[in-house]
Amino acid sequence: MTAASGLIAGVTDITQIEQVPLAARSLPQSTYELLRQAAAEHGQREALVFVPKGSPEEPPFVYSYDVLLSA
C-alpha cells in the first residue's frame, strides 16, 4: 500500500492491514461521529455526489460534509 495514495495494491497490503486489531485503530464510535469528524476536517468538500436517473444530461446532486452533517 502506498502511503501517498492509501490504495490497497494486493494481498500483502491486506495482510498488513489485518494485523492491526480494530480496537487498536482510531475509529469513530458511530456513523454520526464519522460524519462529524469529516465535516470538521473537510467542511465544504464534496461528500456525496449522485445522479438519480443516471442520465448524462441530468445535473448531479452534490452534498458537502457540512450539509450532510446538518441534515
HUGIWO-V874805 format. One record per residue. N is the residue number from 1. D_FIRST is the distance of its C-alpha to the first C-alpha in Angstrom with 2 decimals. Layout:
# HUGIWO-V874805
n: [N & N]
d_first: [D_FIRST & D_FIRST]
This chain:
# HUGIWO-V874805
n: [1 & 2 & 3 & 4 & 5 & 6 & 7 & 8 & 9 & 10 & 11 & 12 & 13 & 14 & 15 & 16 & 17 & 18 & 19 & 20 & 21 & 22 & 23 & 24 & 25 & 26 & 27 & 28 & 29 & 30 & 31 & 32 & 33 & 34 & 35 & 36 & 37 & 38 & 39 & 40 & 41 & 42 & 43 & 44 & 45 & 46 & 47 & 48 & 49 & 50 & 51 & 52 & 53 & 54 & 55 & 56 & 57 & 58 & 59 & 60 & 61 & 62 & 63 & 64 & 65 & 66 & 67 & 68 & 69 & 70 & 71]
d_first: [0.00 & 3.74 & 6.29 & 8.77 & 7.88 & 6.23 & 5.65 & 4.93 & 5.47 & 7.71 & 9.80 & 8.30 & 5.43 & 8.63 & 10.72 & 9.07 & 9.33 & 12.79 & 13.97 & 14.68 & 17.79 & 18.32 & 21.31 & 19.32 & 17.19 & 18.82 & 19.47 & 22.57 & 25.47 & 26.39 & 25.62 & 28.16 & 26.48 & 23.12 & 25.10 & 27.08 & 24.10 & 22.62 & 26.12 & 26.54 & 23.36 & 23.49 & 27.17 & 28.26 & 24.94 & 24.80 & 23.74 & 25.37 & 26.60 & 28.52 & 31.39 & 33.61 & 35.31 & 32.58 & 35.06 & 33.90 & 37.05 & 36.42 & 35.01 & 31.96 & 32.20 & 29.88 & 29.47 & 27.98 & 26.59 & 29.99 & 31.92 & 30.02 & 30.63 & 34.30 & 34.97]
